[in-house]
Amino acid sequence: MPKVFIMGGMGHIGGVILDLLTRSHPEVEVRVLARDQDKADKVTSKYPRAQCVIGDFASLDLIEMTCRGADIVINAGPDITHDDTLKAVLQGLQHREGGSGAKKPYLIHTSGAEQLVSMLDTAVHRVTAKLVLSAAPQVKVAILAPAGVKGISPSVCHPLPITMPAILQCVRAFKSPFMICEGENAVGMIHVLDLARMYTVLVDDNAYYFGSATDTPYRRDWMAGLAPLLEKHGVVESGCTVKSVTAAEVARRVLFGDDYDPDAPPPPLDSWATHITHGLGANLRVRGSKMRKLGWEPEHLSYFETMDEVIPAYLEREKETAAK
C-alpha cells in the first residue's frame, strides 16, 4: 500500500489534494500534518481513513521521522522561509525505511510561479527550489508552481483562496474595484480542483510544472468584470468604476485597510502585503504545457463564475467570524 504524507493538508490547495486522494485512491495510506488536535479531529471526522500527525513546520524531528516512513511526500504548505523544514523532509526521504533496495521516494513540492521566470538566485522561490532539486537523484522531485489559484476547496480549514481577504479589504478601502497603474498585467489562473488533479498525474520527473489553465484578461478588464459581482453582493456601491492606484497604496491597504497612514512607508519587501501586491500588479503568465503532455486538461475555466461563488462564501464566513 503506497504511503503518502501531506504537509499543508489543511490549506486551500492541500485540502483538495487530501480530499481527492482519500476519495479516489482507497489503496493509498494518507498521513496529514495537523497543527493541533482540534484540526486533526476535523480531518479525521471528514476523512476517517486519514491519519494525522500532530505538529507544525517547526517540528523538524517529527517531520523527518514521518518522511522516513513515506513513499510520497506532498508539500502544499508555504515554501519560502521554511528551508529547515524542507531539509528535514529531504533528510527523511533520503534515509527512508527499507534501505537502498526500496523504491525511490518522491517529493512533490508546491512553489510559486511569480518569481521563477528569470530563475535568478535572488528570486523569492528560487533558493528553496534549488534546495528541493538538490535531492535528485536520490529522491524523485517535481515542483508544481501555480500562478493564481481560484475556486472553493473542500479544505476543512481554508476553503477560500488566500488572496480573497486582501482583495476585498482593498476594494472596501478604495470603495471601488482597483488596478495598479494602468492594469496592463495578466495572470495565468487555475481552479484549485484542476490544480489538485495535477498532483495525481505527475510522473517521476525532476522538473518544474507550471499550474495554469488559462490567462485571465488584463487586470483592468478583470476588475471591470468583477465590478458587477462586487455590486451584486453589496461590497461596493452601484455604478462604481475601476480606480487606478499605485502599488504602495495597495500594499498599505492590504496591511491596514481603512486605517492606513498615506504618509507611512510601504510595508517591507518580504512582507505578506508586498507579496500580495506583487501578485496583483505583475505579469504572471504561465502555461501548463508539461501537464497537458501527461494527459491533464483543465475542467474549470470561467473565473467570474468562480468568483460569484467565492465572494458570498467569504462574506458568510466573515459574518460567522464576527458573531463569535
HELIX and SHEET records of a PDB file:
HELIX    1   1 HIS A   12  SER A   24  1                                  13    
HELIX    2   2 GLN A   37  LYS A   46  1                                  10    
HELIX    3   3 LEU A   60  ARG A   68  1                                   9    
HELIX    4   4 ASP A   83  GLN A   94  1                                  12    
HELIX    5   5 GLY A   99  GLY A  101  5                                   3    
HELIX    6   6 ARG A  126  LEU A  133  1                                   8    
HELIX    7   7 MET A  164  PHE A  174  1                                  11    
HELIX    8   8 VAL A  192  VAL A  201  1                                  10    
HELIX    9   9 ARG A  219  LYS A  232  1                                  14    
HELIX   10  10 ALA A  247  PHE A  256  1                                  10    
HELIX   11  11 GLY A  257  ASP A  259  5                                   3    
HELIX   12  12 TRP A  272  GLY A  281  1                                  10    
HELIX   13  13 SER A  289  LYS A  293  1                                   5    
HELIX   14  14 TYR A  303  ALA A  323  1                                  21    
SHEET    1   A 7 GLN A  51  ILE A  54  0                                        
SHEET    2   A 7 GLU A  29  ALA A  34  1                                        
SHEET    3   A 7 LYS A   3  MET A   7  1                                        
SHEET    4   A 7 ILE A  72  ASN A  75  1                                        
SHEET    5   A 7 TYR A 106  THR A 110  1                                        
SHEET    6   A 7 LYS A 140  PRO A 146  1                                        
SHEET    7   A 7 ALA A 207  GLY A 211  1                                        
SHEET    1   B 3 GLY A 148  LYS A 150  0                                        
SHEET    2   B 3 GLY A 188  HIS A 191  1                                        
SHEET    3   B 3 THR A 214  ASP A 215 -1                                        
SHEET    1   C 2 PHE A 178  ILE A 180  0                                        
SHEET    2   C 2 LYS A 243  VAL A 245  1                                        
END                                                                             
